[in-house]
Each structure stands twice: as C-alpha cells, then as structure tokens.
Amino acid sequence: MRLLFSEVVPGREKNYDIGNRELLAVIAALAEWRYLLEGSKDPIVIITDHKNLTYIGDAKRLNSRQARWSLFLSSFNFVLTYRPGSRNIKADALSRQYESYEHNIQDQHPIVPQERIIAATTISVSSPLMKRLQTVQGAAPGGKPPARLFVPENEREEVLNIYHDNKTSGHMGITKTVSSISKLLWWPTLRRDVKDYIAVCEVCTRQKSPKTAPIGLLQPLTIPERPWSHVAMDFIVELPESRGNTVILTIIDRFSKMGHYVPLQKLPSAAELVPIFIANVVRIHGVPREIVSDRGTQFISGFWRGFCKNVGIDLSFSSAYHPQTNGAAERANQNVEKYLRCFISEQQDNWSDLLPWAEYAINSAVSESTGHSPFFTVYGFDPPV
C-alpha cells in the first residue's frame, strides 16, 4: 500500500523556523496515518532531508511546542534517517507544480469522436460502466428514447450514486437529478427510482429542511428579458471560520438563476461592497438594470445608492417583514447551505474550499423554472458535471 499526503503550511506555522517546520511535517504525517502507525511493533522509518531532525531525540532543552510534540511522538516506534534533498525526489514531487513539456498545446484534437458526444455527463464514455451498458442495449425494452442508453436493473444503483451523491452533482432534488441522468441514460422507472433513492439518502434526510409554500398573494417583480439584467443579492452570515471567512455574498441572476457565491471575512461596508460587485458581476456580465436586496445597511447607504445611480442601476428592496420578496437570493442561500451541509467536514472549517464546487453544481443543475441549467441558459451549452 502506498499513501501520499501533502498540505499547505497554515498561517501561524509559516513563522516557524526551518527546524520546527520540518518537524511539523513529520507530526502532520504521523497524525494523518495514526490509525495505521500507532502501536507498530516494527520501527517506522521516517526519511527527512533536514539532517538536524535526526538529533531530535538527543536534544537536552525543548521549548513548550517541542515538548508537546515530543509527547505525541512518544506514541510511535520510529527512526529518523537523513537523505539529501537531491535524492529525496518522491517527497519533493508533492510540493512542486507539475508542468508537462511533452505536448504542444496548439496541437489539439478531439479525444472522443464527435458522433459519440451526446451530452455532458458525469460518466465518461470510456468508463467500465459505460462499456457494460453498451453490451446490453439489445435487451432494451420498447419506449427507449433515441440517443439514450438503457440501464438494466443491476446497474441503476451505481448510476444513481454517481448522479446524486457525487461532489459535482451536489445531492440535488428529484427533478434536477432526473434531468441530469436523462441527458444520456434511460430506464422505464427512472423518475420513481430517483424519488425512492433520494427519499432514503442519509445526507439529504439529515441536512435538507422541508419546503414550505409562502402565505398570501405576492406581487411579482419585473420580469427579466436577458441574463444578468436583473440581479438579486443577499448575505449568509455567522458561519464557522474557514480560511478566515465567516460570510458568503450571494449574487443571483433572476433570468437564468445562475449564482455567484463570494466568501468574505466579514460583512462588508458599502464602500467595500462596490469593488466586490464590480469584480464578480460587472467585470463578467456587464452592468445590470436592477438589483433586488433586503434593507441591510450596505444596500440602503448613500454610498451604494450613489454608485448604482451613477452606473444606471435601479434598486428594489424587500419589505421589512417579508424577506420572501427577495426570493431568488433566499432560495439560492438555501441551495448553497444544503450543499455545504452535505459535504462539510466535522470541524466545519472547509466550506470556503467547497464553495466553488457548490457554485459549479448549482449552476449545472436544471432549474425547474426555466427547464435548463443556469449555465446552459447563459452560455448555450452544459458543462461536464
């Protein structure tokens, strides 16, 4: 068995001297594989290119940090050996950016023949599953749509797992999961099987809250005529700290339902919000005609109002006791929160890393209101998911 492990040195640890940083690498590796290494009868050989580490057991004086580490190291039966950096190639490879000079990037040609490209899918056309499906197409029942592969009963659970549980699929609901599968695959009871699968999905059951219909009659907002002409904005606040961030800015295109989710260290002031908005909306999609938001201090401030007036943006605000007015942003908040709950670590400190995947999954899923994914509505094609 061969295991690989590497990680970026965290913030405070960057200030350690070279000896402590090298020892930190040993501590991190032992902690990562503690379940395999602790209690080993045979000595664990640890190879390092920092020669001073080989004398750690002979040190007469230790600072408080080294004393704590020494207590941790006492749980392992190990031997530290020195290998010059020029010969420590395998470990060095993990900290080097890979660059390939073997291929000319100008020499591009399709890997998959055009006639085999049916739709963007989570399953590679050359995967073992696809090869198995291609061998059973003669047994497909009547009613199979053209350009779709029939999935026999013994393969359906694997397909459902790929299209629902995968990180790029994002534990979406029934309609979106069925739509993703239907781009390439088919079987007679597809919708019923998806419904039953999601009903017993442990992650969905634990992390998703039930939907409730709004009460009373609502007055509709202006109907957008093109992507990113009408935008909704909101904040998700008081999140556990992740890479220094505790806030998510949600920006939604009301036409396509495409969203951008921006991690922030704190709630921004109006002056701080303007460059964030320019970088994430104006730079990519142009200046919108209208922004819908709640009555947060950032959105009602004179600075924000002045900026929007200068660039020709109309502002609309949700009523004080009816935040559902900003339904697009509220719904987007629910979607990204559900995604993060499904994949977040026990420490809840990695949501910043998951946020780009959440945006990708949500923008790739079919919207019930448009019948297309936000990505398709804006760009005209679906991305690989």
C-alpha positions as CSV (number, residue, x, y, z in Angstrom):
1,M,0.0,0.0,0.0
2,R,1.3,3.5,-1.0
3,L,-0.2,6.6,0.6
4,L,0.5,10.2,-0.3
5,F,-0.1,13.3,1.8
6,S,0.7,17.0,1.5
7,E,-0.8,20.3,2.6
8,V,-0.1,24.0,2.6
9,V,1.5,25.3,5.8
10,P,-1.2,27.1,7.8
11,G,-0.9,30.8,8.6
12,R,0.8,30.9,12.0
13,E,3.0,27.9,11.3
14,K,4.6,29.9,8.4
15,N,6.5,31.8,11.0
16,Y,8.2,28.7,12.5
17,D,12.0,28.4,11.9
18,I,13.1,25.8,9.4
19,G,13.7,23.1,12.0
20,N,10.2,23.4,13.5
21,R,8.6,23.5,10.1
22,E,10.4,20.3,9.1
23,L,9.3,18.6,12.4
24,L,5.8,19.9,11.8
25,A,5.8,17.9,8.5
26,V,6.7,14.7,10.5
27,I,3.9,15.4,13.1
28,A,1.3,16.0,10.3
29,A,2.2,12.8,8.5
30,L,2.1,10.7,11.7
31,A,-1.3,12.3,12.7
32,E,-2.7,11.6,9.2
33,W,-1.8,7.9,9.3
34,R,-2.0,7.4,13.1
35,Y,-4.6,4.7,12.7
36,L,-2.0,2.7,10.7
37,L,1.2,3.6,12.5
38,E,0.5,3.8,16.2
39,G,1.4,0.6,18.1
40,S,3.6,-0.7,15.3
41,K,6.0,-3.4,16.6
42,D,8.5,-2.7,13.7
43,P,10.2,0.7,13.7
44,I,8.7,3.2,11.3
45,V,11.4,4.6,9.1
46,I,11.0,8.4,8.6
47,I,13.2,9.8,5.8
48,T,14.0,13.6,6.0
49,D,16.2,15.9,4.1
50,H,16.8,18.1,7.2
51,K,19.7,16.5,9.0
52,N,19.2,18.3,12.3
53,L,15.9,16.3,12.8
54,T,17.9,13.1,13.3
55,Y,19.2,14.6,16.6
56,I,15.8,15.5,18.0
57,G,15.9,12.5,20.4
58,D,19.2,13.8,21.9
59,A,18.1,17.4,22.5
60,K,18.6,18.5,26.1
61,R,16.3,21.5,26.0
62,L,12.9,21.7,24.3
63,N,10.6,24.7,24.1
64,S,6.9,24.3,25.0
65,R,5.9,23.5,21.5
66,Q,8.6,20.9,21.0
67,A,7.7,19.4,24.4
68,R,4.1,18.9,23.3
69,W,5.3,17.3,20.0
70,S,7.7,15.1,21.9
71,L,4.8,13.7,23.9
72,F,2.9,13.0,20.7
73,L,5.9,11.3,19.1
74,S,6.3,9.1,22.1
75,S,3.3,7.2,20.9
76,F,5.2,5.9,17.9
77,N,8.0,3.5,17.4
78,F,10.1,5.3,14.7
79,V,13.5,6.0,13.4
80,L,14.5,9.3,11.7
81,T,17.1,8.9,8.9
82,Y,18.7,11.5,6.7
83,R,18.6,11.6,2.9
84,P,20.0,14.6,0.9
85,G,17.4,16.7,-0.8
86,S,18.8,15.9,-4.2
87,R,17.8,12.2,-3.6
88,N,14.5,12.9,-1.8
89,I,12.7,13.2,-5.2
90,K,9.4,11.4,-4.3
91,A,8.6,13.7,-1.3
92,D,9.7,16.8,-3.3
93,A,7.3,15.9,-6.1
94,L,4.3,16.7,-3.9
95,S,5.4,20.3,-3.4
96,R,6.3,21.0,-7.0
97,Q,3.9,22.3,-9.6
98,Y,3.7,19.8,-12.4
99,E,4.5,21.1,-15.9
100,S,4.4,18.9,-19.0
101,Y,6.6,19.8,-22.0
102,E,5.8,16.7,-23.9
103,H,2.6,18.0,-25.6
104,N,2.2,21.1,-27.8
105,I,-1.0,22.8,-26.6
106,Q,-1.6,24.1,-30.1
107,D,-1.9,20.5,-31.4
108,Q,-5.5,20.0,-30.2
109,H,-7.8,17.2,-31.4
110,P,-10.9,15.7,-30.0
111,I,-10.4,12.7,-27.7
112,V,-13.9,11.4,-28.1
113,P,-15.3,11.1,-31.7
114,Q,-18.0,13.7,-32.5
115,E,-20.6,11.0,-33.2
116,R,-20.2,9.7,-29.6
117,I,-20.8,13.0,-27.9
118,I,-24.4,13.1,-26.8
119,A,-24.4,15.3,-23.7
120,A,-22.3,16.5,-20.9
121,T,-22.4,13.8,-18.3
122,T,-20.8,12.6,-15.1
123,I,-19.9,9.2,-16.7
124,S,-17.0,9.0,-19.1
125,V,-17.9,7.3,-22.4
126,S,-14.9,5.0,-21.9
127,S,-15.7,4.1,-18.2
128,P,-16.3,0.5,-17.3
129,L,-19.9,1.3,-16.5
130,M,-20.5,2.7,-20.0
131,K,-18.8,-0.3,-21.6
132,R,-21.1,-2.6,-19.6
133,L,-24.2,-0.6,-20.6
134,Q,-23.2,-0.7,-24.3
135,T,-23.2,-4.6,-24.2
136,V,-26.8,-4.8,-23.0
137,Q,-28.5,-2.4,-25.4
138,G,-30.0,-5.4,-27.3
139,A,-32.2,-6.1,-24.2
140,A,-33.6,-2.6,-24.0
141,P,-37.4,-2.5,-23.7
142,G,-39.7,-0.6,-26.0
143,G,-40.1,3.1,-25.5
144,K,-36.4,3.9,-25.1
145,P,-35.8,7.4,-26.5
146,P,-33.2,7.7,-29.3
147,A,-29.6,8.6,-28.4
148,R,-30.1,7.2,-24.8
149,L,-28.5,4.1,-23.3
150,F,-30.8,1.7,-21.4
151,V,-29.7,1.0,-17.9
152,P,-30.5,-2.6,-16.6
153,E,-31.7,-3.0,-13.0
154,N,-28.4,-4.3,-11.7
155,E,-26.6,-1.1,-12.8
156,R,-29.1,1.5,-11.6
157,E,-27.8,2.0,-8.1
158,E,-24.3,2.9,-9.4
159,V,-25.8,5.4,-11.8
160,L,-27.9,7.0,-9.1
161,N,-24.9,7.2,-6.8
162,I,-22.9,9.0,-9.5
163,Y,-25.6,11.5,-10.5
164,H,-26.8,12.3,-6.9
165,D,-24.0,11.7,-4.4
166,N,-21.0,13.0,-6.4
167,K,-19.5,16.3,-5.3
168,T,-20.2,17.8,-8.7
169,S,-23.8,16.6,-8.5
170,G,-24.4,18.1,-5.1
171,H,-27.3,16.0,-3.7
172,M,-29.8,17.8,-5.9
173,G,-33.6,17.1,-5.8
174,I,-35.7,14.7,-7.9
175,T,-36.3,16.9,-10.9
176,K,-32.7,18.0,-11.3
177,T,-31.3,14.5,-10.8
178,V,-33.7,13.0,-13.3
179,S,-32.8,15.7,-15.8
180,S,-29.1,15.1,-15.5
181,I,-29.4,11.3,-15.9
182,S,-31.8,11.7,-18.9
183,K,-29.3,13.6,-21.0
184,L,-27.6,10.2,-21.7
185,L,-29.3,7.3,-19.9
186,W,-32.8,5.9,-19.6
187,W,-34.9,3.2,-18.0
188,P,-38.7,2.9,-17.6
189,T,-38.9,3.6,-13.9
190,L,-36.2,6.3,-13.8
191,R,-38.2,9.0,-12.0
192,R,-39.7,6.6,-9.4
193,D,-36.3,5.1,-8.7
194,V,-34.7,8.6,-8.3
195,K,-37.5,9.6,-5.9
196,D,-37.1,6.4,-3.8
197,Y,-33.3,6.8,-3.8
198,I,-33.4,10.4,-2.6
199,A,-36.1,9.6,0.0
200,V,-33.7,7.3,1.8
201,C,-30.5,9.3,1.2
202,E,-29.0,9.8,4.6
203,V,-27.2,13.0,3.8
204,C,-30.4,14.6,2.2
205,T,-32.6,13.5,5.1
206,R,-30.2,14.9,7.7
207,Q,-29.2,18.1,6.0
208,K,-32.2,19.4,4.0
209,S,-35.1,21.3,5.6
210,P,-38.6,20.8,4.2
211,K,-40.0,23.3,1.8
212,T,-42.9,25.5,2.8
213,A,-45.1,27.5,0.5
214,P,-45.4,31.2,1.1
215,I,-48.6,32.5,2.5
216,G,-50.8,35.1,0.8
217,L,-50.7,36.8,-2.5
218,L,-47.3,38.2,-3.7
219,Q,-46.8,41.0,-6.2
220,P,-44.3,39.9,-8.9
221,L,-41.1,41.7,-9.6
222,T,-40.1,42.9,-13.0
223,I,-39.6,40.0,-15.5
224,P,-36.1,40.0,-16.8
225,E,-35.6,39.8,-20.6
226,R,-32.0,38.6,-20.7
227,P,-29.3,37.1,-18.5
228,W,-27.8,39.3,-15.8
229,S,-30.1,42.3,-16.4
230,H,-31.8,41.8,-13.1
231,V,-29.8,40.7,-10.1
232,A,-30.7,39.6,-6.5
233,M,-28.2,39.9,-3.7
234,D,-28.0,38.7,-0.1
235,F,-25.6,37.6,2.7
236,I,-25.2,34.4,4.6
237,V,-23.7,35.4,7.9
238,E,-22.3,33.9,11.2
239,L,-20.7,30.9,9.6
240,P,-17.9,29.0,11.3
241,E,-14.5,30.4,10.3
242,S,-13.0,28.9,7.2
243,R,-9.7,30.3,5.9
244,G,-10.6,33.5,7.7
245,N,-14.0,33.8,6.1
246,T,-17.3,33.9,8.0
247,V,-19.7,35.4,5.4
248,I,-21.0,34.4,1.9
249,L,-22.2,37.1,-0.5
250,T,-24.9,35.5,-2.7
251,I,-25.4,37.1,-6.2
252,I,-28.2,35.7,-8.4
253,D,-29.2,36.4,-12.0
254,R,-33.0,36.3,-11.8
255,F,-33.3,35.4,-15.5
256,S,-31.1,32.3,-15.7
257,K,-30.9,31.5,-11.9
258,M,-27.1,31.5,-12.2
259,G,-25.4,32.3,-9.0
260,H,-22.0,33.5,-7.7
261,Y,-21.1,32.8,-4.1
262,V,-18.3,35.0,-2.7
263,P,-16.6,34.1,0.6
264,L,-15.8,37.2,2.8
265,Q,-14.1,37.7,6.1
266,K,-16.9,39.9,7.4
267,L,-19.9,41.8,6.4
268,P,-18.6,44.5,4.0
269,S,-19.3,48.2,4.2
270,A,-20.9,49.8,1.2
271,A,-17.5,51.1,0.1
272,E,-16.1,47.6,0.4
273,L,-19.1,46.1,-1.4
274,V,-18.7,48.2,-4.6
275,P,-15.4,46.7,-5.8
276,I,-16.6,43.2,-4.8
277,F,-19.7,43.7,-7.0
278,I,-17.6,45.1,-9.9
279,A,-15.2,42.1,-9.8
280,N,-17.9,39.4,-9.6
281,V,-20.7,40.9,-11.7
282,V,-19.9,43.9,-13.8
283,R,-16.5,42.6,-15.0
284,I,-18.0,39.3,-16.1
285,H,-21.6,40.1,-17.1
286,G,-21.9,43.8,-17.5
287,V,-23.9,46.4,-15.6
288,P,-27.4,45.1,-14.6
289,R,-30.5,47.2,-14.9
290,E,-31.9,46.3,-11.4
291,I,-30.7,44.9,-8.1
292,V,-33.1,43.4,-5.6
293,S,-31.9,43.2,-2.0
294,D,-33.0,43.4,1.6
295,R,-32.7,46.6,3.7
296,G,-29.2,45.8,5.0
297,T,-27.1,48.8,5.9
298,Q,-24.8,48.2,2.9
299,F,-27.7,48.3,0.4
300,I,-29.5,51.4,1.8
301,S,-26.4,53.5,2.4
302,G,-25.9,56.7,0.4
303,F,-22.6,55.4,-0.9
304,W,-24.2,52.3,-2.5
305,R,-27.2,54.3,-3.8
306,G,-24.8,56.8,-5.3
307,F,-22.8,54.2,-7.1
308,C,-25.9,52.5,-8.5
309,K,-27.3,55.8,-9.7
310,N,-24.1,56.7,-11.4
311,V,-23.9,53.5,-13.4
312,G,-27.7,53.3,-14.2
313,I,-28.9,50.6,-11.8
314,D,-32.3,50.7,-10.3
315,L,-32.7,49.5,-6.7
316,S,-35.6,47.4,-5.3
317,F,-35.8,46.4,-1.6
318,S,-37.7,43.6,0.1
319,S,-40.3,44.8,2.6
320,A,-39.3,44.8,6.3
321,Y,-41.3,41.8,7.4
322,H,-41.5,39.9,4.1
323,P,-38.0,38.8,3.0
324,Q,-39.6,36.4,0.5
325,T,-39.7,39.4,-1.8
326,N,-36.1,38.7,-2.5
327,G,-37.0,35.0,-3.2
328,A,-34.2,34.3,-5.7
329,A,-31.5,35.1,-3.3
330,E,-33.3,33.5,-0.4
331,R,-33.7,30.3,-2.4
332,A,-30.0,30.4,-3.5
333,N,-29.0,30.7,0.1
334,Q,-30.9,27.6,0.9
335,N,-29.3,25.7,-2.0
336,V,-25.7,26.6,-1.1
337,E,-26.4,25.9,2.6
338,K,-27.8,22.4,1.8
339,Y,-24.8,21.7,-0.4
340,L,-22.3,22.7,2.2
341,R,-24.1,20.7,4.9
342,C,-23.8,17.6,2.7
343,F,-20.1,17.8,2.2
344,I,-18.6,19.9,5.0
345,S,-16.1,18.3,7.4
346,E,-16.8,17.5,11.0
347,Q,-14.8,20.6,12.0
348,Q,-16.9,22.7,9.6
349,D,-13.8,24.7,8.6
350,N,-13.6,23.7,4.9
351,W,-16.7,25.4,3.5
352,S,-14.6,28.1,1.7
353,D,-12.9,25.3,-0.3
354,L,-16.3,23.7,-1.1
355,L,-17.9,27.0,-2.2
356,P,-16.6,26.8,-5.9
357,W,-17.8,23.2,-6.2
358,A,-21.2,24.3,-4.8
359,E,-21.5,27.1,-7.4
360,Y,-20.5,24.7,-10.1
361,A,-23.0,22.0,-9.1
362,I,-25.9,24.5,-8.6
363,N,-25.2,26.3,-11.9
364,S,-25.0,22.9,-13.7
365,A,-28.3,21.6,-12.4
366,V,-31.6,22.1,-14.3
367,S,-33.7,24.9,-13.0
368,E,-37.4,24.0,-12.6
369,S,-38.5,27.5,-13.7
370,T,-36.5,27.6,-17.0
371,G,-36.2,23.9,-17.8
372,H,-32.4,24.4,-18.4
373,S,-29.4,24.7,-16.3
374,P,-28.3,28.3,-15.5
375,F,-25.0,27.5,-17.3
376,F,-26.9,26.5,-20.5
377,T,-29.2,29.5,-20.3
378,V,-26.3,31.9,-20.1
379,Y,-23.7,30.2,-22.3
380,G,-25.7,27.9,-24.6
381,F,-24.2,24.6,-23.5
382,D,-24.0,22.4,-20.4
383,P,-20.6,21.9,-18.7
384,P,-19.2,18.5,-17.7
385,V,-20.6,17.8,-14.2
